[in-house]
Amino acid sequence: MITIFTYNETSRMEIMRTLHKMSNGRTSMLFQNNELNIFCTHDEEHKMSDTFLNWHQYRKNEILQIQTKEFFTDI
């Protein structure tokens, strides 16, 4: 799993161009072989993006679940 955080769409596109160069134009293999997420932390109105907020909430919930005793009962 690869997760990249970037500020806005312009910086996301720059990351994509860099990944394209680093993989000799084979970014499709990067996407096929990895769970790749690129999150823009701000939208055009300089507010937190919904996608980033949803991801953040999911991770917070995941951490809370792991910290509970019930998580370890089946292990």
PDB file of N, CA, C and O in Angstrom:
ATOM      1  N   MET A   1       0.855  -1.164   0.000  1.00  0.00           N
ATOM      2  CA  MET A   1       0.000   0.000   0.000  1.00  0.00           C
ATOM      3  C   MET A   1       0.906   1.233   0.000  1.00  0.00           C
ATOM      4  O   MET A   1       1.823   1.356   0.812  1.00  0.00           O
ATOM      5  N   ILE A   2       0.625   2.120  -0.917  1.00  0.00           N
ATOM      6  CA  ILE A   2       1.365   3.378  -1.015  1.00  0.00           C
ATOM      7  C   ILE A   2       0.369   4.510  -0.888  1.00  0.00           C
ATOM      8  O   ILE A   2      -0.602   4.576  -1.641  1.00  0.00           O
ATOM      9  N   THR A   3       0.603   5.399   0.061  1.00  0.00           N
ATOM     10  CA  THR A   3      -0.261   6.556   0.242  1.00  0.00           C
ATOM     11  C   THR A   3       0.591   7.808   0.162  1.00  0.00           C
ATOM     12  O   THR A   3       1.579   7.954   0.882  1.00  0.00           O
ATOM     13  N   ILE A   4       0.193   8.711  -0.725  1.00  0.00           N
ATOM     14  CA  ILE A   4       0.909   9.966  -0.923  1.00  0.00           C
ATOM     15  C   ILE A   4      -0.050  11.102  -0.626  1.00  0.00           C
ATOM     16  O   ILE A   4      -1.186  11.111  -1.101  1.00  0.00           O
ATOM     17  N   PHE A   5       0.411  12.054   0.157  1.00  0.00           N
ATOM     18  CA  PHE A   5      -0.376  13.243   0.454  1.00  0.00           C
ATOM     19  C   PHE A   5       0.237  14.419  -0.284  1.00  0.00           C
ATOM     20  O   PHE A   5       1.453  14.610  -0.284  1.00  0.00           O
ATOM     21  N   THR A   6      -0.613  15.190  -0.901  1.00  0.00           N
ATOM     22  CA  THR A   6      -0.153  16.363  -1.616  1.00  0.00           C
ATOM     23  C   THR A   6      -1.133  17.502  -1.374  1.00  0.00           C
ATOM     24  O   THR A   6      -2.264  17.279  -0.941  1.00  0.00           O
ATOM     25  N   TYR A   7      -0.705  18.685  -1.647  1.00  0.00           N
ATOM     26  CA  TYR A   7      -1.522  19.844  -1.308  1.00  0.00           C
ATOM     27  C   TYR A   7      -2.739  20.010  -2.215  1.00  0.00           C
ATOM     28  O   TYR A   7      -3.865  20.123  -1.730  1.00  0.00           O
ATOM     29  N   ASN A   8      -2.518  20.023  -3.528  1.00  0.00           N
ATOM     30  CA  ASN A   8      -3.621  20.312  -4.447  1.00  0.00           C
ATOM     31  C   ASN A   8      -3.452  19.526  -5.747  1.00  0.00           C
ATOM     32  O   ASN A   8      -2.530  18.722  -5.880  1.00  0.00           O
ATOM     33  N   GLU A   9      -4.333  19.762  -6.684  1.00  0.00           N
ATOM     34  CA  GLU A   9      -4.326  19.035  -7.953  1.00  0.00           C
ATOM     35  C   GLU A   9      -3.041  19.292  -8.735  1.00  0.00           C
ATOM     36  O   GLU A   9      -2.521  18.380  -9.377  1.00  0.00           O
ATOM     37  N   THR A  10      -2.531  20.501  -8.691  1.00  0.00           N
ATOM     38  CA  THR A  10      -1.291  20.831  -9.405  1.00  0.00           C
ATOM     39  C   THR A  10      -0.135  19.987  -8.877  1.00  0.00           C
ATOM     40  O   THR A  10       0.637  19.431  -9.658  1.00  0.00           O
ATOM     41  N   SER A  11      -0.015  19.891  -7.567  1.00  0.00           N
ATOM     42  CA  SER A  11       1.071  19.088  -6.994  1.00  0.00           C
ATOM     43  C   SER A  11       0.827  17.593  -7.217  1.00  0.00           C
ATOM     44  O   SER A  11       1.782  16.829  -7.357  1.00  0.00           O
ATOM     45  N   ARG A  12      -0.433  17.171  -7.251  1.00  0.00           N
ATOM     46  CA  ARG A  12      -0.738  15.763  -7.554  1.00  0.00           C
ATOM     47  C   ARG A  12      -0.268  15.402  -8.957  1.00  0.00           C
ATOM     48  O   ARG A  12       0.308  14.336  -9.171  1.00  0.00           O
ATOM     49  N   MET A  13      -0.514  16.286  -9.899  1.00  0.00           N
ATOM     50  CA  MET A  13      -0.081  16.037 -11.281  1.00  0.00           C
ATOM     51  C   MET A  13       1.446  16.015 -11.386  1.00  0.00           C
ATOM     52  O   MET A  13       1.999  15.240 -12.166  1.00  0.00           O
ATOM     53  N   GLU A  14       2.120  16.845 -10.618  1.00  0.00           N
ATOM     54  CA  GLU A  14       3.578  16.839 -10.619  1.00  0.00           C
ATOM     55  C   GLU A  14       4.117  15.518 -10.060  1.00  0.00           C
ATOM     56  O   GLU A  14       5.103  14.983 -10.565  1.00  0.00           O
ATOM     57  N   ILE A  15       3.479  15.006  -9.035  1.00  0.00           N
ATOM     58  CA  ILE A  15       3.865  13.698  -8.496  1.00  0.00           C
ATOM     59  C   ILE A  15       3.646  12.616  -9.537  1.00  0.00           C
ATOM     60  O   ILE A  15       4.495  11.742  -9.709  1.00  0.00           O
ATOM     61  N   MET A  16       2.520  12.664 -10.231  1.00  0.00           N
ATOM     62  CA  MET A  16       2.251  11.674 -11.274  1.00  0.00           C
ATOM     63  C   MET A  16       3.302  11.743 -12.383  1.00  0.00           C
ATOM     64  O   MET A  16       3.753  10.706 -12.869  1.00  0.00           O
ATOM     65  N   ARG A  17       3.696  12.955 -12.787  1.00  0.00           N
ATOM     66  CA  ARG A  17       4.746  13.098 -13.808  1.00  0.00           C
ATOM     67  C   ARG A  17       6.069  12.504 -13.306  1.00  0.00           C
ATOM     68  O   ARG A  17       6.785  11.844 -14.057  1.00  0.00           O
ATOM     69  N   THR A  18       6.379  12.746 -12.039  1.00  0.00           N
ATOM     70  CA  THR A  18       7.613  12.211 -11.463  1.00  0.00           C
ATOM     71  C   THR A  18       7.569  10.687 -11.408  1.00  0.00           C
ATOM     72  O   THR A  18       8.550  10.029 -11.754  1.00  0.00           O
ATOM     73  N   LEU A  19       6.449  10.124 -10.979  1.00  0.00           N
ATOM     74  CA  LEU A  19       6.300   8.665 -10.964  1.00  0.00           C
ATOM     75  C   LEU A  19       6.427   8.089 -12.368  1.00  0.00           C
ATOM     76  O   LEU A  19       7.027   7.030 -12.555  1.00  0.00           O
ATOM     77  N   HIS A  20       5.873   8.772 -13.343  1.00  0.00           N
ATOM     78  CA  HIS A  20       5.955   8.346 -14.741  1.00  0.00           C
ATOM     79  C   HIS A  20       7.420   8.287 -15.185  1.00  0.00           C
ATOM     80  O   HIS A  20       7.842   7.325 -15.826  1.00  0.00           O
ATOM     81  N   LYS A  21       8.182   9.313 -14.842  1.00  0.00           N
ATOM     82  CA  LYS A  21       9.606   9.341 -15.207  1.00  0.00           C
ATOM     83  C   LYS A  21      10.379   8.250 -14.474  1.00  0.00           C
ATOM     84  O   LYS A  21      11.212   7.565 -15.067  1.00  0.00           O
ATOM     85  N   MET A  22      10.099   8.094 -13.187  1.00  0.00           N
ATOM     86  CA  MET A  22      10.824   7.103 -12.383  1.00  0.00           C
ATOM     87  C   MET A  22      10.563   5.675 -12.837  1.00  0.00           C
ATOM     88  O   MET A  22      11.417   4.803 -12.673  1.00  0.00           O
ATOM     89  N   SER A  23       9.405   5.435 -13.398  1.00  0.00           N
ATOM     90  CA  SER A  23       9.057   4.072 -13.824  1.00  0.00           C
ATOM     91  C   SER A  23       9.249   3.879 -15.325  1.00  0.00           C
ATOM     92  O   SER A  23       8.751   2.909 -15.897  1.00  0.00           O
ATOM     93  N   ASN A  24       9.963   4.794 -15.957  1.00  0.00           N
ATOM     94  CA  ASN A  24      10.199   4.713 -17.410  1.00  0.00           C
ATOM     95  C   ASN A  24       8.903   4.591 -18.193  1.00  0.00           C
ATOM     96  O   ASN A  24       8.815   3.834 -19.160  1.00  0.00           O
ATOM     97  N   GLY A  25       7.893   5.347 -17.762  1.00  0.00           N
ATOM     98  CA  GLY A  25       6.620   5.378 -18.475  1.00  0.00           C
ATOM     99  C   GLY A  25       5.705   4.203 -18.172  1.00  0.00           C
ATOM    100  O   GLY A  25       4.703   4.018 -18.862  1.00  0.00           O
ATOM    101  N   ARG A  26       6.023   3.403 -17.157  1.00  0.00           N
ATOM    102  CA  ARG A  26       5.219   2.218 -16.862  1.00  0.00           C
ATOM    103  C   ARG A  26       4.441   2.395 -15.553  1.00  0.00           C
ATOM    104  O   ARG A  26       4.457   1.514 -14.694  1.00  0.00           O
ATOM    105  N   THR A  27       3.777   3.511 -15.410  1.00  0.00           N
ATOM    106  CA  THR A  27       3.005   3.748 -14.188  1.00  0.00           C
ATOM    107  C   THR A  27       1.847   2.768 -14.055  1.00  0.00           C
ATOM    108  O   THR A  27       1.375   2.523 -12.945  1.00  0.00           O
ATOM    109  N   SER A  28       1.390   2.213 -15.149  1.00  0.00           N
ATOM    110  CA  SER A  28       0.295   1.242 -15.056  1.00  0.00           C
ATOM    111  C   SER A  28       0.710   0.046 -14.195  1.00  0.00           C
ATOM    112  O   SER A  28      -0.111  -0.498 -13.456  1.00  0.00           O
ATOM    113  N   MET A  29       1.969  -0.362 -14.285  1.00  0.00           N
ATOM    114  CA  MET A  29       2.453  -1.472 -13.447  1.00  0.00           C
ATOM    115  C   MET A  29       2.469  -1.070 -11.977  1.00  0.00           C
ATOM    116  O   MET A  29       2.192  -1.891 -11.103  1.00  0.00           O
ATOM    117  N   LEU A  30       2.791   0.183 -11.707  1.00  0.00           N
ATOM    118  CA  LEU A  30       2.773   0.673 -10.336  1.00  0.00           C
ATOM    119  C   LEU A  30       1.370   0.563  -9.757  1.00  0.00           C
ATOM    120  O   LEU A  30       1.198   0.135  -8.615  1.00  0.00           O
ATOM    121  N   PHE A  31       0.370   0.945 -10.539  1.00  0.00           N
ATOM    122  CA  PHE A  31      -1.020   0.870 -10.087  1.00  0.00           C
ATOM    123  C   PHE A  31      -1.512  -0.571 -10.003  1.00  0.00           C
ATOM    124  O   PHE A  31      -2.305  -0.900  -9.121  1.00  0.00           O
ATOM    125  N   GLN A  32      -1.057  -1.427 -10.900  1.00  0.00           N
ATOM    126  CA  GLN A  32      -1.491  -2.820 -10.892  1.00  0.00           C
ATOM    127  C   GLN A  32      -0.920  -3.602  -9.712  1.00  0.00           C
ATOM    128  O   GLN A  32      -1.588  -4.481  -9.168  1.00  0.00           O
ATOM    129  N   ASN A  33       0.302  -3.289  -9.319  1.00  0.00           N
ATOM    130  CA  ASN A  33       0.998  -4.066  -8.308  1.00  0.00           C
ATOM    131  C   ASN A  33       0.919  -3.484  -6.903  1.00  0.00           C
ATOM    132  O   ASN A  33       1.445  -4.073  -5.958  1.00  0.00           O
ATOM    133  N   ASN A  34       0.272  -2.340  -6.758  1.00  0.00           N
ATOM    134  CA  ASN A  34       0.186  -1.679  -5.462  1.00  0.00           C
ATOM    135  C   ASN A  34      -1.185  -1.050  -5.288  1.00  0.00           C
ATOM    136  O   ASN A  34      -1.874  -0.727  -6.256  1.00  0.00           O
ATOM    137  N   GLU A  35      -1.555  -0.887  -4.044  1.00  0.00           N
ATOM    138  CA  GLU A  35      -2.735  -0.076  -3.755  1.00  0.00           C
ATOM    139  C   GLU A  35      -2.204   1.337  -3.556  1.00  0.00           C
ATOM    140  O   GLU A  35      -1.674   1.669  -2.496  1.00  0.00           O
ATOM    141  N   LEU A  36      -2.352   2.157  -4.575  1.00  0.00           N
ATOM    142  CA  LEU A  36      -1.782   3.499  -4.582  1.00  0.00           C
ATOM    143  C   LEU A  36      -2.877   4.529  -4.369  1.00  0.00           C
ATOM    144  O   LEU A  36      -3.853   4.584  -5.117  1.00  0.00           O
ATOM    145  N   ASN A  37      -2.698   5.347  -3.332  1.00  0.00           N
ATOM    146  CA  ASN A  37      -3.633   6.429  -3.040  1.00  0.00           C
ATOM    147  C   ASN A  37      -2.867   7.746  -3.061  1.00  0.00           C
ATOM    148  O   ASN A  37      -1.818   7.876  -2.430  1.00  0.00           O
ATOM    149  N   ILE A  38      -3.397   8.712  -3.785  1.00  0.00           N
ATOM    150  CA  ILE A  38      -2.828  10.053  -3.768  1.00  0.00           C
ATOM    151  C   ILE A  38      -3.936  10.986  -3.311  1.00  0.00           C
ATOM    152  O   ILE A  38      -4.953  11.143  -3.986  1.00  0.00           O
ATOM    153  N   PHE A  39      -3.726  11.599  -2.159  1.00  0.00           N
ATOM    154  CA  PHE A  39      -4.734  12.467  -1.571  1.00  0.00           C
ATOM    155  C   PHE A  39      -4.306  13.921  -1.648  1.00  0.00           C
ATOM    156  O   PHE A  39      -3.199  14.283  -1.250  1.00  0.00           O
ATOM    157  N   CYS A  40      -5.192  14.737  -2.160  1.00  0.00           N
ATOM    158  CA  CYS A  40      -5.015  16.181  -2.080  1.00  0.00           C
ATOM    159  C   CYS A  40      -5.632  16.606  -0.758  1.00  0.00           C
ATOM    160  O   CYS A  40      -6.805  16.336  -0.498  1.00  0.00           O
ATOM    161  N   THR A  41      -4.840  17.274   0.080  1.00  0.00           N
ATOM    162  CA  THR A  41      -5.338  17.641   1.394  1.00  0.00           C
ATOM    163  C   THR A  41      -6.208  18.887   1.369  1.00  0.00           C
ATOM    164  O   THR A  41      -6.938  19.147   2.326  1.00  0.00           O
ATOM    165  N   HIS A  42      -6.145  19.649   0.310  1.00  0.00           N
ATOM    166  CA  HIS A  42      -6.970  20.846   0.178  1.00  0.00           C
ATOM    167  C   HIS A  42      -7.634  20.869  -1.194  1.00  0.00           C
ATOM    168  O   HIS A  42      -7.066  20.404  -2.182  1.00  0.00           O
ATOM    169  N   ASP A  43      -8.824  21.408  -1.237  1.00  0.00           N
ATOM    170  CA  ASP A  43      -9.476  21.577  -2.523  1.00  0.00           C
ATOM    171  C   ASP A  43      -9.225  22.998  -3.018  1.00  0.00           C
ATOM    172  O   ASP A  43      -8.456  23.746  -2.414  1.00  0.00           O
ATOM    173  N   GLU A  44      -9.868  23.360  -4.106  1.00  0.00           N
ATOM    174  CA  GLU A  44      -9.640  24.659  -4.730  1.00  0.00           C
ATOM    175  C   GLU A  44     -10.029  25.830  -3.822  1.00  0.00           C
ATOM    176  O   GLU A  44      -9.532  26.943  -3.993  1.00  0.00           O
ATOM    177  N   GLU A  45     -10.899  25.581  -2.879  1.00  0.00           N
ATOM    178  CA  GLU A  45     -11.353  26.646  -1.983  1.00  0.00           C
ATOM    179  C   GLU A  45     -10.548  26.665  -0.688  1.00  0.00           C
ATOM    180  O   GLU A  45     -10.933  27.325   0.278  1.00  0.00           O
ATOM    181  N   HIS A  46      -9.435  25.944  -0.669  1.00  0.00           N
ATOM    182  CA  HIS A  46      -8.543  25.885   0.487  1.00  0.00           C
ATOM    183  C   HIS A  46      -9.212  25.324   1.731  1.00  0.00           C
ATOM    184  O   HIS A  46      -8.943  25.764   2.849  1.00  0.00           O
ATOM    185  N   LYS A  47     -10.078  24.359   1.526  1.00  0.00           N
ATOM    186  CA  LYS A  47     -10.701  23.629   2.625  1.00  0.00           C
ATOM    187  C   LYS A  47     -10.212  22.195   2.552  1.00  0.00           C
ATOM    188  O   LYS A  47      -9.758  21.736   1.504  1.00  0.00           O
ATOM    189  N   MET A  48     -10.304  21.509   3.642  1.00  0.00           N
ATOM    190  CA  MET A  48      -9.901  20.107   3.631  1.00  0.00           C
ATOM    191  C   MET A  48     -10.785  19.345   2.645  1.00  0.00           C
ATOM    192  O   MET A  48     -12.006  19.495   2.660  1.00  0.00           O
ATOM    193  N   SER A  49     -10.182  18.544   1.805  1.00  0.00           N
ATOM    194  CA  SER A  49     -10.958  17.804   0.825  1.00  0.00           C
ATOM    195  C   SER A  49     -11.751  16.686   1.504  1.00  0.00           C
ATOM    196  O   SER A  49     -11.306  16.116   2.499  1.00  0.00           O
ATOM    197  N   ASP A  50     -12.910  16.384   0.966  1.00  0.00           N
ATOM    198  CA  ASP A  50     -13.755  15.316   1.503  1.00  0.00           C
ATOM    199  C   ASP A  50     -13.054  13.972   1.448  1.00  0.00           C
ATOM    200  O   ASP A  50     -13.179  13.170   2.373  1.00  0.00           O
ATOM    201  N   THR A  51     -12.321  13.717   0.379  1.00  0.00           N
ATOM    202  CA  THR A  51     -11.621  12.443   0.234  1.00  0.00           C
ATOM    203  C   THR A  51     -10.592  12.268   1.334  1.00  0.00           C
ATOM    204  O   THR A  51     -10.483  11.195   1.927  1.00  0.00           O
ATOM    205  N   PHE A  52      -9.836  13.322   1.606  1.00  0.00           N
ATOM    206  CA  PHE A  52      -8.835  13.256   2.660  1.00  0.00           C
ATOM    207  C   PHE A  52      -9.497  13.099   4.022  1.00  0.00           C
ATOM    208  O   PHE A  52      -9.040  12.300   4.841  1.00  0.00           O
ATOM    209  N   LEU A  53     -10.559  13.843   4.276  1.00  0.00           N
ATOM    210  CA  LEU A  53     -11.252  13.738   5.557  1.00  0.00           C
ATOM    211  C   LEU A  53     -11.812  12.341   5.771  1.00  0.00           C
ATOM    212  O   LEU A  53     -11.731  11.804   6.876  1.00  0.00           O
ATOM    213  N   ASN A  54     -12.379  11.748   4.729  1.00  0.00           N
ATOM    214  CA  ASN A  54     -12.911  10.386   4.833  1.00  0.00           C
ATOM    215  C   ASN A  54     -11.803   9.389   5.125  1.00  0.00           C
ATOM    216  O   ASN A  54     -11.973   8.504   5.963  1.00  0.00           O
ATOM    217  N   TRP A  55     -10.673   9.520   4.445  1.00  0.00           N
ATOM    218  CA  TRP A  55      -9.536   8.635   4.680  1.00  0.00           C
ATOM    219  C   TRP A  55      -9.051   8.784   6.123  1.00  0.00           C
ATOM    220  O   TRP A  55      -8.801   7.791   6.806  1.00  0.00           O
ATOM    221  N   HIS A  56      -8.921  10.009   6.572  1.00  0.00           N
ATOM    222  CA  HIS A  56      -8.438  10.276   7.921  1.00  0.00           C
ATOM    223  C   HIS A  56      -9.381   9.665   8.962  1.00  0.00           C
ATOM    224  O   HIS A  56      -8.921   9.045   9.922  1.00  0.00           O
ATOM    225  N   GLN A  57     -10.678   9.832   8.783  1.00  0.00           N
ATOM    226  CA  GLN A  57     -11.647   9.261   9.724  1.00  0.00           C
ATOM    227  C   GLN A  57     -11.580   7.736   9.725  1.00  0.00           C
ATOM    228  O   GLN A  57     -11.666   7.115  10.785  1.00  0.00           O
ATOM    229  N   TYR A  58     -11.430   7.135   8.564  1.00  0.00           N
ATOM    230  CA  TYR A  58     -11.315   5.679   8.467  1.00  0.00           C
ATOM    231  C   TYR A  58     -10.103   5.184   9.241  1.00  0.00           C
ATOM    232  O   TYR A  58     -10.190   4.193   9.967  1.00  0.00           O
ATOM    233  N   ARG A  59      -8.980   5.865   9.093  1.00  0.00           N
ATOM    234  CA  ARG A  59      -7.752   5.477   9.796  1.00  0.00           C
ATOM    235  C   ARG A  59      -7.905   5.659  11.307  1.00  0.00           C
ATOM    236  O   ARG A  59      -7.446   4.817  12.079  1.00  0.00           O
ATOM    237  N   LYS A  60      -8.540   6.740  11.732  1.00  0.00           N
ATOM    238  CA  LYS A  60      -8.774   6.946  13.158  1.00  0.00           C
ATOM    239  C   LYS A  60      -9.620   5.817  13.734  1.00  0.00           C
ATOM    240  O   LYS A  60      -9.323   5.300  14.811  1.00  0.00           O
ATOM    241  N   ASN A  61     -10.663   5.439  13.022  1.00  0.00           N
ATOM    242  CA  ASN A  61     -11.524   4.341  13.463  1.00  0.00           C
ATOM    243  C   ASN A  61     -10.765   3.017  13.505  1.00  0.00           C
ATOM    244  O   ASN A  61     -10.957   2.206  14.411  1.00  0.00           O
ATOM    245  N   GLU A  62      -9.911   2.815  12.525  1.00  0.00           N
ATOM    246  CA  GLU A  62      -9.110   1.601  12.473  1.00  0.00           C
ATOM    247  C   GLU A  62      -8.168   1.521  13.683  1.00  0.00           C
ATOM    248  O   GLU A  62      -8.014   0.456  14.281  1.00  0.00           O
ATOM    249  N   ILE A  63      -7.554   2.623  14.033  1.00  0.00           N
ATOM    250  CA  ILE A  63      -6.664   2.668  15.192  1.00  0.00           C
ATOM    251  C   ILE A  63      -7.443   2.391  16.479  1.00  0.00           C
ATOM    252  O   ILE A  63      -6.980   1.639  17.337  1.00  0.00           O
ATOM    253  N   LEU A  64      -8.615   2.993  16.610  1.00  0.00           N
ATOM    254  CA  LEU A  64      -9.440   2.748  17.793  1.00  0.00           C
ATOM    255  C   LEU A  64      -9.832   1.289  17.912  1.00  0.00           C
ATOM    256  O   LEU A  64      -9.844   0.727  19.007  1.00  0.00           O
ATOM    257  N   GLN A  65     -10.151   0.679  16.788  1.00  0.00           N
ATOM    258  CA  GLN A  65     -10.530  -0.738  16.795  1.00  0.00           C
ATOM    259  C   GLN A  65      -9.364  -1.607  17.233  1.00  0.00           C
ATOM    260  O   GLN A  65      -9.549  -2.543  18.010  1.00  0.00           O
ATOM    261  N   ILE A  66      -8.185  -1.317  16.754  1.00  0.00           N
ATOM    262  CA  ILE A  66      -7.003  -2.093  17.116  1.00  0.00           C
ATOM    263  C   ILE A  66      -6.680  -1.932  18.598  1.00  0.00           C
ATOM    264  O   ILE A  66      -6.157  -2.857  19.221  1.00  0.00           O
ATOM    265  N   GLN A  67      -6.981  -0.793  19.156  1.00  0.00           N
ATOM    266  CA  GLN A  67      -6.668  -0.533  20.552  1.00  0.00           C
ATOM    267  C   GLN A  67      -7.648  -1.184  21.526  1.00  0.00           C
ATOM    268  O   GLN A  67      -7.425  -1.168  22.736  1.00  0.00           O
ATOM    269  N   THR A  68      -8.706  -1.743  21.012  1.00  0.00           N
ATOM    270  CA  THR A  68      -9.675  -2.400  21.898  1.00  0.00           C
ATOM    271  C   THR A  68      -9.294  -3.865  22.122  1.00  0.00           C
ATOM    272  O   THR A  68      -8.652  -4.484  21.273  1.00  0.00           O
ATOM    273  N   LYS A  69      -9.683  -4.394  23.234  1.00  0.00           N
ATOM    274  CA  LYS A  69      -9.372  -5.782  23.575  1.00  0.00           C
ATOM    275  C   LYS A  69     -10.063  -6.761  22.621  1.00  0.00           C
ATOM    276  O   LYS A  69      -9.529  -7.834  22.337  1.00  0.00           O
ATOM    277  N   GLU A  70     -11.237  -6.397  22.134  1.00  0.00           N
ATOM    278  CA  GLU A  70     -11.993  -7.310  21.275  1.00  0.00           C
ATOM    279  C   GLU A  70     -11.221  -7.641  19.998  1.00  0.00           C
ATOM    280  O   GLU A  70     -11.380  -8.725  19.438  1.00  0.00           O
ATOM    281  N   PHE A  71     -10.408  -6.733  19.550  1.00  0.00           N
ATOM    282  CA  PHE A  71      -9.643  -6.962  18.330  1.00  0.00           C
ATOM    283  C   PHE A  71      -8.729  -8.176  18.470  1.00  0.00           C
ATOM    284  O   PHE A  71      -8.519  -8.909  17.503  1.00  0.00           O
ATOM    285  N   PHE A  72      -8.189  -8.389  19.655  1.00  0.00           N
ATOM    286  CA  PHE A  72      -7.186  -9.425  19.858  1.00  0.00           C
ATOM    287  C   PHE A  72      -7.765 -10.771  20.287  1.00  0.00           C
ATOM    288  O   PHE A  72      -7.019 -11.741  20.424  1.00  0.00           O
ATOM    289  N   THR A  73      -9.074 -10.848  20.500  1.00  0.00           N
ATOM    290  CA  THR A  73      -9.647 -12.112  20.991  1.00  0.00           C
ATOM    291  C   THR A  73      -9.553 -13.246  19.988  1.00  0.00           C
ATOM    292  O   THR A  73      -9.426 -14.403  20.388  1.00  0.00           O
ATOM    293  N   ASP A  74      -9.610 -12.950  18.696  1.00  0.00           N
ATOM    294  CA  ASP A  74      -9.568 -13.999  17.665  1.00  0.00           C
ATOM    295  C   ASP A  74      -8.165 -14.278  17.161  1.00  0.00           C
ATOM    296  O   ASP A  74      -7.985 -15.095  16.258  1.00  0.00           O
ATOM    297  N   ILE A  75      -7.190 -13.630  17.716  1.00  0.00           N
ATOM    298  CA  ILE A  75      -5.814 -13.805  17.220  1.00  0.00           C
ATOM    299  C   ILE A  75      -5.110 -14.860  18.029  1.00  0.00           C
ATOM    300  O   ILE A  75      -3.943 -15.158  17.773  1.00  0.00           O
TER     301      ILE A  75
END
